[in-house]
Amino acid sequence: MSRPGRLTVGVVGAGKVGAVLGAALARAGHHVVAASGISEESRSRIDALLPGAKHEDPEAVVRAAELVLLAVPDDSLAAVAAGLRTLGAWRPGQIVMHASGRYGTEVLADASASGAIPLAIHPAMTFTGTSMDLARLADATFAVSAATPVLPIAQALTVEMGGEPLVIADADRAAYHAALVHGANHVVTAVTQAAATLARMGVDEPGRVLGPLVHASVEGALSEAPGAVATLTGPVVRGDAGTVAAHLAALDGQPETLAAYRAMARATADLALSGGRIGPAAYADIIATLGVEDWSAGS
């Protein structure tokens, strides 16, 4: 039997995120009636994750659904919402929800102008675009933004998909997303650069060398966040400017890695100084060795 409050759902953009979230809504009892996707991969995801959903163009998807999941790239959200308004596809009382981390509900202004109810959710996880993601939603936090009267709708939909809602103001969405990118994507970049440096000297399995250290460091930082000063190790927090200088010289032939090392060592020095791990004199030596601006000057 159908559960009360179930909605017809349309997915505009059956990429890795859109198809999985659509499947999560279907698992909660909502009825995914239509989905759009241009690439062969997207069309395959519709067949695999959204069985029974019709392959339609975006306008037809919106007209068929009470809840529209707008899962297009960030930079296309406003344009797609505006284009659908021009076509007269949005209608009063319809729910439109996007899954961008960067934007709040303001990016759906054209849908709102037609009477639709805008919601913004963002699951803080990576997606494979397969059914494996459905189980992983249970461990995910969803950044939720909406006007106060309809915020419970966004929260309820998040819970139904298996996630934990975290209310984020529209004005804070860009900072929220920057934090996630900096804490996740940039860690991958740093580890990849470190592994490449080891590989250059003939280390066959850099991951085995880095693995224990990286796992311990990340786990320690997360356990003490946001003030994980105690977990800092290495030459910067020891005030060992000579070792830092040797690192810079060793990385001289790898300009991208050198630039990243210099920037992160400067940030580490700032954190170590503010947390009392090094004193002003040692901090000044590290900054001078790195050849970067002393941000503490005049503060």
Secondary structure by P-SEA (a helix, b strand, c coil): cccccccbbbbccccaaaaaaaaaaaaacccccccccccaaaaaaaaacccccccccaaaaaaacccccccccccaaaaaaaaaaaaccccccbbbbbbccccccccaaaaaaabbbbbbbbcccccccccccccccccbbbbccccccaaaaaaaaaaaabbbbbbbcccaaaaaaaaaaaacaaaaaaaaaaaaaaaaaccccccccaaaaaaaaaaaaaaacccccccccccccccaaaaaaaaaaaacccaaaaaaaaaaaaaaaaaaaaaccccaaaaaaaaaaaccccccccc
